[in-house]
Structures are given as structure tokens and as C-alpha cells.
Amino acid sequence: MIFGRRWLYGILAVICIIIYANSLGGAFVSDDIPGIVKNPGLSRPGDFILNPPVFLASLNYISAKFNPLSYHLTNLFLHILNSILAFIFLGLFFKTEPAFLGACLFAAHPVHAEAVSWISGRPYLTLGLFIFAAYLFYHRAVRDDRKVSIKFYVLSLVTFSYYLVDSYSFYAMFVFFLVLCDLTLERCRRTWRLWLPFFFILLARLVLAKSAIGARLHFVTKEMGLNHAEWTNPINNMAYSLFSHFSLLVVPAKLSLYHEPAVISSLILKILLCILLLLLIISPFIYKRARRIFLAMGIFVLFLVPTYSPFPFSWLVAERYVYFSAISLCMILAFLYEKYAQKCPNRIHYALVVFLLIVAAYAARTVARNEDWQSPGRLWRQTVAVSDLSPRAHNNMGDAYGQEGNTDGAIREFKRAIALKPDYADAYHNLANTYEGQGSSEEAIKYYLQAVNFNPGLFESQYNLGVIYLNKGQNIEAIKYLTRAKELRPDDAGVNAALNIAYKR
């Protein structure tokens, strides 16, 4: 390379800025609304000192209140840091040129747009940052064959432990990542004892996280619109997750916030399982002949482990999940580039052109993908276009139409969501809200009743039913639903006031 490393860091930063410049004007969308716009706790950054993504959001709020630009700039800065750290990480296994090209690919990849352009994707940016940082500290500690640098080893342990306090899902795989890297670099005999404190800290965290894991299962179950956690085959989950995420990395054409439902024929699933079994069988050969490819495969498999869960601990497929493990594709292409350069030095310029064309194509796709995050309407239109069978996508599109004042469009989308998922309580509730806004109280009652039938714990539907009956003078019915609402939220002022009126009547 003709540039020094500092120049290369600067080039990576410029690449990130150019690619994500059109994301900076994006509005708050989807989870940004409850997480930022309707989150009064952000005014107290000290409460989130152990939760880096929310702590940074709190600092954004202190400095810029509800100006999305501040939040987007922070996400972009985190992505720049991660791209530079990806370059340093790749430099441990490759020469400078292939490492830099791999880092350019990491910086430009379209699958990262969900984590960078979406403000609520920030946890995956900080996840990548802490994985890179903790590993690079560890590597610095053990790179000398004669002695261990205690200072850098402690830094690695502290970095790992700090982020583990509030993140244990994908981040829990970091310990196995250490083992995998040491296997690749053939230094396990002298480093295995150094893994033990990491395993001990992880085990302690998982024991303490028992209640949090239960809460996470409940949250994801509710978000998926399920009445209870449904068991699925983890081997099938693994095959589908790995090949779906790998497809998104290689051909990032159909990008969407919701990659659901998982539609796959039994024949295709069997083929995927056979490929997975074949890769497992030949993995010792790959380790022997191409350790860096083995490491890339291991990273990709490791950091998707939560998606294999038989219970709904996470979504089966999501673009933000591969933010860090996209380094696998960068490693594979860097490996091929380096091998090609070694064997055919007279053709290296052709290889360089091909690599740069791939980076340029991915960069162009990223710029286009950034546009999808500009507003709720654009996001959900694009999501519905790609994931037309997703009931959640249609439900959210209905919300977007409602915000735009298009009630006919909202009703159509809510009914489409219900047609796809007949027990979708939130869609019934939103449809009832829309009819109530039009003054059609009988239609509103009809769909509110469906909502509480499928989800009796839906406070808003119980309360709205009580208020409608109260306004119609049907006080007995009003008391019935307002009482249920009060059981869900005993201290709600609106419920208590409405109940007092009903009882007086």
C-alpha cells in the first residue's frame, strides 16, 4: 500500500461519511418513538451508565433534545470506529492491503444500514465496538510468546465485563470467539488458562440473568404476536438462520426490517441441513488447510447462536444481527485476494479492480437502503414491499397511513394484517382505534372485543371499550371493562375517573 496506516484510517472514515451522508436527515422511526421520543428517563444519563447504547442516547438528548441529527451522527461515529477496528483486526491475519480492502467492505456493506441508519440499531454498533476492543486488548496481552501483558489482559477483562452487565445475548459468544482466534493462531497451549476468568464471569452473569432471560422470552413472544412461547426445532432454526443471513451478506437485495414469516419448503430445508452437515464434516480439513477461512466460518456461526434457540429468544433473521459477524465475509474475500495475489502477482491489478467493484456496488446499495429509513411511511412501504406476508409489517404500515391521515389505507392494512394472522390482537386494536376516530363506535366495539378476546391483557382496548360504553350510557358494560382495565393499571387516573362516573350513574 502506498499510504501509511493513519491515512488508511482516514480513508475508511471518509468512505463511511460519504456512504451514510444521506442517512443523517432521517426522522425517528419504529422503536425510536418509544425508546427516545416517549422516554422521559433519557434526561438522567447517570441511570444508564452501565448500558452504553442508552447512555449515549441520553447524552444525545441532553445535547440536542429531539433533533435526530445528533443521534444519527453518533451512530455514524460508532460505525467509523468499528470500521477502523475491523481493519486492525483483519491486520492480525492478513497483510495490509487485503486487510484494508476487507475493512472497506465492512464499512460499505448494505446489511449494516439497519444498525447505522436506524437510531434504534445502535446496540449492535456498541456490541461490535466492545467485541473488537476486548479482543484487541486480549491479543495485545498475549502476542508476546515469552510473557503476558497484565495491563492489557486486565483491560480486556474489564471491557468484557462492563458490557456484559447489560448485554448477554450475542455478546456471550465473545468467550468462544477468544478460543477460536487462539486456535487459528495456534497458541492455545500457552493461553488456555487465560480463558478461564472470561468463562467464570460469563457463567456468573448468566446465573444472575435468569429473570432477565425470562423477561426477554416474554417480550419477544409478545412482539411476535404469540400467546405463549412456542418450541421450534433448533437444528432447523440453525440451518435457516445461517443460510438466510449468509444470503443477505452475499446478495443484499431484499433488505427489510421484518424477514418473516420463515417460508421454506421441506425439500429446501433438507438440502440446507445436508449442506450444514457437510460443512461440519469437512471443517477439520478446512482448519488444517485454511485456518483463516475456518475462523471466518466459526465467527459467523458463533455470533448467530441466539437465533437457533428453540424458544423465541430473538428473531430468526434480522440484518442488524450480522453487524459484527459480517467480518466473516470480509475475511473470506481478503483471504481469496491474498492467495490470488501470491499465486498470480501479474494479475493482482485485476483482482484489485474486482474487489473495488464489489465494494462500490455494496456502497451504492447502502446509499439506496439509507433512503428507506428517512420516515415511517417510507420504511413501512419498503418493508411491506419486501415482506408482504408479514402481519407486523402491514400493521405498522396501517399506523403510518393513520399518521398521514389516510384512514382508508390504514383500515386496509390492518385488515390485511388480521387476514395473515387472525389472532393478531394489536391489529384488531389499531383497526378499532381507526373506526373510533371516524366516529364508527359500533365497528370500534366489534374490533376492540376481538382484541381483548385474543389478548385480555391489552389495557388500551379494555379502557377504550369502557369509555365507549360509558359515552353510550351503558354503565354496566362500562364498569365491566373499566374494572378489567383497572386490574391491569390500578393507578391510572383516567380509568379511576371513568369508573367513578359509571358508579355514580
C-alpha angles and dihedrals in degrees: 000000000000094000129074119241094260090055089050091052088053092049090052090051091050091049091053093047094049094047096046099036091103091054093064094080094054120127128228108282138179111335090011089078099061093028097052117001094046098032110103091179093074090083089072108063092172089070091063102044090121094047107067099189094051092039089057090047089052090052088049089053093049091051102037109008106208100350104127092204093075091053093046092049090053091052091049092049090051090051091051090052091048092049090053091047089048088056091051091047093049088048089066090066106026141039118268098265100052090039091054093046089050090051090050088054090050091050094049104038113127094217087071093062091086091058096040106034095039110070091211089057088074096103089068091051091053089043090057091044094054094043091052093043096046092048095046090051089050093048091049089052096053105030092098109079092208102054145002120244102233092195095059093039091056090046089055092049093047093047091049093046096046095055092040090064091078103015123056106144113080091001091063087073091068093091092057088045088060090053092048093051092048090050090053093048091044097233102116095115092064099033106042093095089056090061093062098078089051091052091047093051091047092050092049091050093050091050090051091045095062095109092041091053089053090050090049091052090050092048095049091044090054093045090053089053093243123146091215140002109282121209116234133182107271093204091055089045090052094050094047095044096047096048094040093051092043090051089052090052096049100037108020095183106120102046117171140159089233118045094184154175101026100236113182133141121240090242093055090046091053090050090051091049090051091051090049091050091048091052089050091051095049095041093097089054091048090049091052097045104030113016094174091057088048089053092049091051091047093051091050093050095042099052093051095053095111089061090061092063115129087222124055099268091142139354114286093235130016130153094224090060091071096050093111099026090056082085084079093069090045089054093049094051092043089052093050091046093050093047091047091050092050095049100036109028091162090062098045092108090060090051090049092051091050092049092048091048090054090050091047092050091050091047091053090050090050092053089051092047091052089065090064090066096054097098140355091255094053093044096052095041089055092044093052090047091056100031102035092156094056111107091197091055091054092044091054091044087056089053090051091051089050091054089050092051094247099134094168090055091046093052091048093052095045090051090048089053090051092048089055093044113020094190095051101133096183092055091051089050093050092047089051090049090054093050091046089053088055091052093250096135096168092055089045091053090049094056097037087057089053090050095053090042091061095034115022089179093066099116097188093056093047091049095045091050090052092050093048092051090046091054090048090053093245094133099169091056090043091054090048095058097033089054090053089049091050090053088057095045110016095179099048108129095207094054093048093048092049092048092052090053092048093049092048090053 
